Amino acid sequence: IHVGGVLYCRMNNVGGWGVPLMLHMWYMGSAFVTAINDLHYVAHYQVSNNQKSHMFRSELMNGFCRYVLEPCQGFIPEFWLNHHVLIHHKESNGPDDIQGVTFFERKFYNFIWFVADLPLQWYVRGPVHHIKNGSSKIAMEMIIGCVIYLGVGVKLTMWDPLSGALLFWIPHIVRMMCFNAMNEYVQHALVDGRSGQPEAPANNSFLLLHPIEGDDIAFGLKDRPDNFEERWHAVHHNFPHKGMLGQDKLAPSVRCNLVFDTSMTQFKMALLTGDMMTLAKAWRPGYTFEGAKNAKVSPFAESDQKLSLEEKSKLLKSFLLPAYSLEEMGDWIEKPRFPFNCMELGPMQKVIKQM
């Protein structure tokens, strides 16, 4: 509706600039938001060597999602498959994860520089990562796809600047610099490195017990799924093929000590503003879901439960510190060095003897 409507209006001079702009505003306020992960699971199923296990039996349909629908949603072609699944989920926020945030202190100043890295991450670091890991074919697919994608955007802009802005530049920049930057940063900002295993989803992903309140959701999205905002992120990293519906049923089987009795809106704001006291009040270390097996969630859970609010706040603040030194990191952060050389990396977390 968005792409076809804007192009029809501009080709037939219908509605001047107002009608295309209204279509664009509807898209950005509703459809664009719901499309954050609509193609996510197509990519997760695509990594299966068994074609019958792919999302669609028709590979033409799977390709249509990666090469047409993803660019229409502001992503570069095959972003979910070649970036998110084959890099982020494979590396799990470890030293070779180009989406990782664990080697620098998470604070607003560094968040700005992290956002500045997103164009390099999408267009440069992704292909370089695959080349270094012997996947030159994937790297060439990414390079060719990005060149064609940018070429279409430039050509569209030369034909009609308004169409170029509404259909290409605004969705692409907002998707990359706002939506994706925020997700990559917030979803793994807290890292419990005390056990020396910061790469484990139990130590770098979260579970949030409250959904976003209805008043905080854009009009038209009231009937969203329970996991619309991805509040069960630790579930996703343990069961990446599981869709957005029903993840609450899997939460009891996931080991995670970063459980908070709050919503995604409050969680994001607390992380971006450094309000660890708000998170300390909502933190539920060692939380046991109804029906969960009595497996020990974390070796530190019992001692964490006994902490005062001030002590919890201080501990959570330490989870924002680096868990990897630059010596441990893959050399992708040096190619190119910018913008990481502008960050304040901060002191390292301390690995302590498990209790």
Secondary structure, 3 states (H helix, E strand, C coil): CHHHHHHHHHHCCCCCCHHHHHHHHHHHHHHHHHCCCCCHHHHHHHCCCCHHHCCCCCHHHHHHHHHHHHHHCCCCCCHHHHHHHHHHHHHCCCCCCCCCCCCCCCCHHHHHHHHHCHHHHHHHHHHHHHHHCCCHHHHHHHHHHHHHHHHHHHHHHHHCHHHHHHHHHHHHHHHHHHHHHHHHHHCCCCCCCCCCCCCCHHHHCCEECCCCCHHHCCCCCCCCCCCCCCCCHHHHHHCCCCCCCCHHHHHHHCCCCCEECCCHHHHHHHHHHCCHHHHHHHECCCCCCCCCCCCCCCCCHHHHHCCCHHHHHHHHHHCCCCCCCCCCCCHHHHCCCCCHHHCCCCCCCCCCCCC
